[in-house]
Amino acid sequence: MDYYDKRAVLLGEYIIDNKATVRAAAQAFGISKSTVHMDVSKRLKKINGNLYSKVREILDINKEERHIRGGLATKEKYKKRRLEEAIAQEQTDGAI
């Protein structure tokens, strides 16, 4: 088993253990999302079919839930923006 095969197995185990997204796994390993996809979809399938199946289940769940996470992220973004605007307004009002 070469370096890339070992990395594919480690990525698969990481995704399973942490129920991680591809983005989270890529960040944890310091590699690109496309590399994670290649490792867990093509390499892992050839190396360890059982591990691949478990990873695929988690990635499918993540895919189903991504619109919810995206909506929550957008909600938090605008909540933070409103808070920053309110603080800026307070500072402006207090300076008069």
Buried (B, 14 or more C-beta within 10 A) or exposed (E): EEEEBEBBBBBBBBBBEEEBBBEBBBEBBEBEBEBBBBBBBEBBBEBBEEBBEBBBEBBEEBEEEEEEEEEEEEEEEEEEEEEEEEEEEEEEEEEE
